[in-house]
């Protein structure tokens, strides 16, 4: 970057004045302590601001201090996190809380380098906490920063590449004010969220329009440069609703992997029913599922499809398409071979369930009538 010192100072003044007058009123901005900032930043990963606010408030009510979060059990943690998805974030929250309480005697580290030693805290989150809570001169490079500064400085580096973060951090660092780096980073977040948007930037309202090289050349939509991610792999599943309106079978997912430790209906994949990966399965899996359940769980059931459309749910790398099937569970059935438990309807809300299970439950209650 070849800006003069005078131009850098003028940019900082215009940018920060705009932020002071137009900053969004967000609940975590009412505090400058690292706990609130950290929690909000973790929740905002892959989740929009308006969605996060009620979850943030609910989570703080359950765990008002970092010591409360460190000491809770996993089931309570997951219940408080329920609906946000990506439950590994919640696990890392607790691990980091325990690190702070144990390794740092409850005192937050104040540098980005030390913050990155905590579970689940990467370069962006570390820079955000360090700058907002402790006024450390660190650029917080996230999606908004990529978009704003790629356009502002016409940076052509591919933001899908991990090494590009360093390129942007180096480009932004000279623009950081000597004090107020936290406001600068939050101004970047707000500008990217409200004006310098991905598809329809409001350039005529932009407080730093005169500094923007992409605006001057009419190439705003060419930035940031980003290669497309591969499409999520499709996976076909069946969800088994086995029981009656008062109780049904549920399984807890394994402790590692996708949706770890969360509860769902029994899920059976197409691969579970195929003797060979090239087998073509029928549209109705009832007969195959009946056989599978008899062999795997030692349950003699009459499985039938639930009418209605399949439930779809997309993860970062997978797209699940799930058909629902149902069966009544005979009285006094031996569940010794079933890796789960019979859950009463009255107890269902106490379980930590993922969003996809909520979709399945809603679909079943709607279409099984």
C-alpha positions as CSV (number, residue, x, y, z in Angstrom):
1,X,0.0,0.0,0.0
2,X,1.4,3.4,-1.0
3,X,-0.9,5.7,0.9
4,X,0.7,8.8,2.5
5,X,0.5,9.3,6.2
6,X,-1.9,12.2,5.7
7,X,-4.2,9.9,3.6
8,X,-4.1,7.2,6.2
9,X,-5.1,9.6,8.9
10,X,-7.9,11.0,6.9
11,X,-9.2,7.6,6.2
12,X,-9.1,6.6,9.9
13,X,-10.9,9.9,10.8
14,X,-13.7,9.4,8.3
15,X,-14.1,5.7,9.0
16,X,-14.2,6.1,12.8
17,X,-16.5,9.1,12.7
18,X,-18.9,7.2,10.6
19,X,-18.8,4.3,13.1
20,X,-19.4,6.5,16.1
21,X,-22.5,7.9,14.5
22,X,-23.9,4.8,12.9
23,X,-22.7,1.8,14.9
24,X,-25.3,-1.0,15.4
25,X,-26.7,-1.4,18.8
26,X,-25.8,-4.9,19.7
27,X,-26.0,-6.4,23.2
28,X,-22.4,-7.5,23.4
29,X,-21.3,-4.0,22.6
30,X,-22.7,-2.8,25.9
31,X,-19.7,-4.5,27.5
32,X,-16.0,-4.4,26.9
33,X,-15.1,-7.5,28.9
34,X,-13.6,-10.4,26.9
35,X,-16.2,-13.0,28.0
36,X,-19.1,-11.2,26.3
37,X,-17.0,-10.4,23.2
38,X,-15.7,-13.9,22.9
39,X,-19.1,-15.5,23.3
40,X,-20.6,-13.2,20.6
41,X,-17.8,-13.9,18.2
42,X,-18.1,-17.7,18.5
43,X,-21.8,-17.5,18.1
44,X,-21.5,-15.3,15.0
45,X,-19.4,-17.8,13.2
46,X,-21.6,-19.1,10.4
47,X,-24.7,-17.5,12.0
48,X,-26.3,-14.1,11.3
49,X,-26.5,-11.3,13.9
50,X,-30.3,-11.2,14.2
51,X,-30.4,-15.0,14.8
52,X,-27.6,-14.9,17.4
53,X,-29.0,-12.2,19.7
54,X,-31.7,-14.3,21.5
55,X,-29.3,-17.2,21.8
56,X,-26.6,-14.9,23.2
57,X,-28.9,-13.6,25.8
58,X,-30.2,-17.0,26.8
59,X,-26.7,-18.4,27.0
60,X,-25.5,-15.6,29.3
61,X,-28.6,-16.1,31.5
62,X,-27.6,-19.8,31.9
63,X,-23.9,-19.0,32.3
64,X,-23.4,-15.4,33.5
65,X,-19.7,-15.9,34.2
66,X,-16.9,-17.9,32.6
67,X,-16.6,-19.9,35.8
68,X,-20.2,-21.0,35.4
69,X,-19.5,-22.1,31.8
70,X,-16.4,-24.0,32.8
71,X,-18.2,-25.9,35.6
72,X,-21.4,-27.0,33.7
73,X,-22.1,-30.5,32.4
74,X,-22.3,-31.2,28.7
75,X,-26.0,-31.9,28.6
76,X,-26.8,-28.5,30.1
77,X,-24.2,-26.8,27.8
78,X,-25.8,-28.4,24.7
79,X,-29.3,-27.5,25.8
80,X,-28.3,-23.8,26.2
81,X,-26.6,-24.0,22.7
82,X,-29.4,-25.8,21.1
83,X,-30.5,-24.4,17.7
84,X,-27.2,-22.7,16.8
85,X,-25.7,-25.9,15.3
86,X,-22.0,-26.7,15.0
87,X,-21.9,-28.1,18.5
88,X,-18.1,-28.4,18.4
89,X,-18.2,-24.6,19.0
90,X,-20.0,-25.2,22.3
91,X,-17.5,-27.8,23.3
92,X,-14.6,-25.5,22.5
93,X,-16.3,-22.7,24.5
94,X,-16.3,-24.9,27.6
95,X,-12.7,-26.1,27.0
96,X,-11.5,-22.6,26.6
97,X,-13.4,-21.5,29.7
98,X,-11.8,-24.3,31.7
99,X,-8.3,-23.3,30.4
100,X,-8.8,-19.7,31.5
101,X,-10.1,-20.8,34.9
102,X,-7.3,-23.4,35.4
103,X,-4.3,-22.4,33.4
104,X,-4.7,-18.6,33.7
105,X,-6.3,-18.5,37.2
106,X,-9.4,-16.9,35.8
107,X,-7.5,-13.9,34.2
108,X,-7.9,-13.5,30.4
109,X,-4.8,-13.4,28.3
110,X,-4.6,-10.0,26.6
111,X,-2.6,-10.7,23.4
112,X,-3.8,-12.3,20.2
113,X,-0.9,-14.8,20.5
114,X,-1.9,-16.0,23.9
115,X,-5.6,-16.0,23.0
116,X,-5.0,-18.3,20.1
117,X,-3.8,-20.9,22.6
118,X,-7.3,-21.3,23.9
119,X,-9.6,-24.0,22.4
120,X,-11.6,-22.9,19.4
121,X,-10.0,-19.4,19.1
122,X,-8.4,-18.8,15.8
123,X,-6.6,-15.7,14.4
124,X,-9.8,-13.7,13.7
125,X,-11.4,-14.3,17.1
126,X,-8.2,-13.7,18.9
127,X,-7.7,-10.4,17.1
128,X,-11.3,-9.3,17.8
129,X,-11.1,-10.0,21.5
130,X,-7.6,-8.5,21.9
131,X,-8.5,-5.3,20.0
132,X,-12.1,-4.7,21.4
133,X,-11.4,-5.8,25.0
134,X,-7.8,-4.8,25.4
135,X,-7.2,-2.2,22.6
136,X,-4.4,-4.3,21.1
137,X,-3.5,-3.1,17.6
138,X,-4.6,-6.2,15.8
139,X,-6.6,-6.4,12.5
140,X,-9.5,-8.8,12.8
141,X,-9.7,-10.4,9.3
142,X,-13.1,-12.0,8.7
143,X,-15.5,-12.1,5.7
144,X,-16.4,-8.5,6.1
145,X,-12.8,-7.4,6.3
146,X,-12.0,-9.5,3.2
147,X,-14.8,-7.8,1.3
148,X,-14.2,-4.2,2.5
149,X,-10.4,-4.2,2.0
150,X,-10.3,-6.3,-1.1
151,X,-12.5,-3.5,-2.7
152,X,-10.8,-0.6,-1.0
153,X,-7.3,-1.7,-1.9
154,X,-8.1,-3.9,-4.9
155,X,-6.4,-6.9,-3.4
156,X,-6.6,-9.8,-5.8
157,X,-5.5,-12.6,-3.5
158,X,-8.0,-15.6,-3.3
159,X,-9.7,-15.4,0.0
160,X,-10.5,-19.1,-0.1
161,X,-6.8,-19.8,0.4
162,X,-5.5,-19.9,4.1
163,X,-2.4,-17.9,3.3
164,X,-4.5,-14.9,2.2
165,X,-5.4,-14.0,5.7
166,X,-1.8,-12.9,6.2
167,X,-1.8,-10.8,3.1
168,X,-4.9,-8.9,4.3
169,X,-3.6,-8.5,7.8
170,X,-0.4,-7.0,6.5
171,X,-2.4,-4.6,4.2
172,X,-4.8,-3.5,6.9
173,X,-2.3,-3.1,9.7
174,X,-0.9,0.3,8.5
175,X,-4.4,1.7,8.5
176,X,-5.1,0.8,12.2
177,X,-5.1,3.8,14.5
178,X,-2.7,3.8,17.4
179,X,-5.6,3.6,19.8
180,X,-9.1,2.4,19.1
181,X,-8.3,-0.7,17.0
182,X,-11.4,-2.3,18.5
183,X,-13.6,0.4,17.1
184,X,-11.8,0.2,13.7
185,X,-12.5,-3.6,13.6
186,X,-16.1,-3.1,14.6
187,X,-16.5,-0.4,12.0
188,X,-15.2,-2.9,9.4
189,X,-17.8,-5.4,10.6
190,X,-20.6,-2.8,10.4
191,X,-19.6,-1.4,7.0
192,X,-19.4,-4.9,5.5
193,X,-22.8,-5.9,7.0
194,X,-24.7,-2.8,6.1
195,X,-23.1,-1.0,3.2
196,X,-20.3,-2.9,1.6
197,X,-22.5,-6.0,1.1
198,X,-21.6,-8.9,-1.2
199,X,-24.0,-8.4,-4.1
200,X,-25.5,-4.9,-3.9
201,X,-23.1,-2.5,-2.1
202,X,-24.5,0.9,-1.3
203,X,-21.5,2.7,-2.5
204,X,-23.2,6.2,-2.6
205,X,-23.7,5.9,1.2
206,X,-20.2,4.6,1.9
207,X,-18.1,6.9,4.3
208,X,-14.9,5.8,2.7
209,X,-16.0,5.8,-1.0
210,X,-13.4,8.4,-2.0
211,X,-10.6,6.0,-0.9
212,X,-12.1,2.9,-2.6
213,X,-10.1,1.8,-5.7
214,X,-12.8,-0.7,-6.8
215,X,-15.4,2.0,-6.7
216,X,-13.3,4.3,-8.8
217,X,-12.9,1.6,-11.4
218,X,-16.4,0.3,-11.2
219,X,-15.2,-3.2,-10.2
220,X,-16.8,-3.6,-6.8
221,X,-18.4,-6.9,-7.6
222,X,-15.1,-8.4,-8.8
223,X,-13.9,-8.4,-5.2
224,X,-13.2,-10.3,-3.1
225,X,-11.7,-12.9,-5.4
226,X,-12.8,-16.3,-4.2
227,X,-12.8,-19.8,-5.7
228,X,-16.0,-21.8,-5.3
229,X,-16.3,-24.5,-2.7
230,X,-17.2,-28.0,-3.8
231,X,-20.9,-28.8,-3.5
232,X,-21.8,-30.8,-0.3
233,X,-21.9,-34.5,-0.8
234,X,-25.4,-35.9,-1.0
235,X,-26.3,-38.6,1.6
236,X,-29.7,-40.4,1.6
237,X,-31.0,-41.5,5.0
238,X,-34.1,-42.9,6.7
239,X,-35.3,-41.7,10.1
240,X,-37.2,-44.3,12.1
241,X,-39.9,-43.1,14.4
242,X,-40.6,-46.2,16.5
243,X,-43.1,-46.0,19.3
244,X,-46.4,-44.2,19.9
245,X,-47.5,-40.6,20.6
246,X,-46.4,-40.9,24.2
247,X,-42.9,-42.4,23.7
248,X,-40.5,-43.3,21.0
249,X,-37.0,-44.7,20.6
250,X,-34.1,-42.2,20.4
251,X,-30.3,-42.7,19.9
252,X,-27.4,-40.6,21.2
253,X,-24.8,-39.9,18.5
254,X,-21.2,-41.1,19.1
255,X,-18.9,-38.9,21.1
256,X,-16.8,-38.0,18.1
257,X,-17.9,-36.8,14.6
258,X,-20.9,-35.1,13.2
259,X,-23.6,-34.1,15.8
260,X,-21.5,-35.8,18.5
261,X,-23.5,-36.7,21.7
262,X,-26.7,-35.2,20.4
263,X,-30.0,-37.2,20.3
264,X,-31.9,-38.2,17.1
265,X,-34.4,-40.7,15.9
266,X,-32.5,-43.8,14.7
267,X,-30.9,-42.9,11.4
268,X,-30.2,-45.5,8.7
269,X,-28.2,-44.6,5.6
270,X,-28.5,-46.0,2.2
271,X,-25.0,-47.5,2.7
272,X,-26.3,-49.4,5.7
273,X,-28.9,-51.2,3.5
274,X,-26.6,-51.9,0.5
275,X,-24.6,-55.0,0.2
276,X,-22.7,-53.3,-2.6
277,X,-22.3,-49.6,-3.1
278,X,-23.6,-50.0,-6.6
279,X,-26.9,-51.5,-5.4
280,X,-29.9,-49.5,-6.6
281,X,-32.4,-49.2,-3.7
282,X,-36.1,-49.0,-4.2
283,X,-38.0,-45.8,-3.6
284,X,-39.7,-47.4,-0.6
285,X,-37.2,-48.8,1.9
286,X,-39.9,-50.3,4.2
287,X,-38.9,-54.0,3.5
288,X,-35.2,-53.3,3.7
289,X,-35.6,-51.3,6.9
290,X,-37.7,-54.0,8.5
291,X,-35.0,-56.6,7.7
292,X,-32.2,-54.2,8.9
293,X,-34.0,-53.5,12.3
294,X,-34.6,-57.2,12.8
295,X,-31.0,-58.1,12.2
296,X,-29.3,-55.1,13.9
297,X,-31.6,-54.4,16.9
298,X,-33.4,-57.7,17.2
299,X,-36.8,-55.9,16.8
300,X,-39.7,-57.5,15.0
301,X,-41.5,-54.4,13.6
302,X,-43.8,-53.5,10.7
303,X,-42.1,-50.4,9.2
304,X,-44.1,-48.1,6.9
305,X,-43.3,-44.8,5.3
306,X,-44.6,-41.5,6.6
307,X,-46.4,-39.6,3.9
308,X,-45.0,-36.2,2.8
309,X,-41.8,-34.8,1.5
310,X,-38.3,-35.8,2.6
311,X,-36.5,-33.6,5.1
312,X,-33.3,-31.9,3.9
313,X,-30.5,-30.5,5.9
314,X,-27.1,-29.2,4.7
315,X,-23.9,-29.3,6.6
316,X,-20.7,-27.7,5.4
317,X,-19.6,-30.8,3.5
318,X,-22.8,-33.0,3.4
319,X,-26.4,-32.6,2.3
320,X,-28.7,-35.0,4.0
321,X,-32.0,-36.1,2.4
322,X,-34.1,-38.0,5.0
323,X,-37.3,-40.0,4.5
324,X,-39.3,-40.7,7.6
325,X,-40.6,-44.2,8.4
326,X,-42.7,-45.2,11.4
327,X,-43.5,-48.4,13.4
328,X,-45.4,-49.2,16.5
329,X,-43.4,-50.7,19.3
330,X,-45.1,-53.7,20.9
331,X,-45.6,-53.6,24.7
332,X,-42.8,-55.2,26.7
333,X,-40.4,-55.3,23.8
334,X,-36.9,-56.4,24.6
335,X,-34.6,-53.4,23.9
336,X,-31.4,-55.1,25.0
337,X,-29.9,-54.9,21.5
338,X,-31.1,-51.3,20.7
339,X,-28.3,-48.8,21.3
340,X,-30.5,-46.0,22.7
341,X,-33.5,-45.6,24.9
342,X,-37.2,-45.2,25.0
343,X,-38.0,-41.5,25.6
344,X,-41.3,-40.3,27.0
345,X,-42.8,-37.3,25.1
346,X,-42.7,-35.4,28.4
347,X,-38.9,-35.8,28.6
348,X,-38.1,-35.1,25.0
349,X,-37.6,-31.4,25.5
350,X,-34.9,-32.2,28.1
351,X,-32.7,-33.8,25.5
352,X,-30.1,-31.9,23.5
353,X,-31.1,-32.4,19.9
354,X,-29.7,-30.9,16.7
355,X,-31.6,-28.8,14.3
356,X,-32.1,-31.6,11.8
357,X,-33.9,-33.6,14.6
358,X,-36.2,-30.7,15.2
359,X,-37.0,-30.7,11.5
360,X,-37.7,-34.4,11.6
361,X,-39.9,-34.1,14.7
362,X,-41.9,-31.3,13.1
363,X,-42.4,-33.2,9.9
364,X,-43.5,-36.3,11.7
365,X,-46.0,-34.5,13.9
366,X,-47.4,-32.7,10.8
367,X,-47.6,-35.6,8.3
368,X,-48.3,-38.6,10.6
369,X,-51.8,-37.4,11.4
